[in-house]
């Protein structure tokens, strides 16, 4: 007996990871339209936190697109990330307004203090450091987003203190 794609949607993925069911639900809602690729990648990233090879291949199969094309589209957009994020994420805007207000100092300070390269996660998995182009809040420059909260007008020392506080709060939990 064969299972149609619609019937399969919502069933538990063979890996046992039920997050795939959420992606399936979205795919079903958009009727597996290939032009929904970017939207589907967004949903997958929201669900998994990042786009692993497995997830990219899964989406490619579901939309019947070549994996190379899906990978190409995903890597074209800065919004997608391909590594599992750390427990905390610090994104520093390095757009022009933020750059002139010291964004580079902030990146360097966090990098040195936590031994994590920009675009990577620390070895202990606790902190991901990212940079972004203009986040659209230049009036707050330099802008830092820490665990989803936007902070503006902070210098490197203040950002370091915030990051430290976030890491310590987690330890206290
Ligand atoms: S340049 Fe950083 S918010 Fe615009």
Boltz pocket constraint, residues with backbone or C-beta under 6 A from the ligand:
constraints:
  - pocket:
      binder: B
      contacts: [[A, 93], [A, 94], [A, 95], [A, 96], [A, 97], [A, 98], [A, 99], [A, 133], [A, 134], [A, 135], [A, 136], [A, 137], [A, 138], [A, 139], [A, 141], [A, 142], [A, 143]]
      max_distance: 6.0
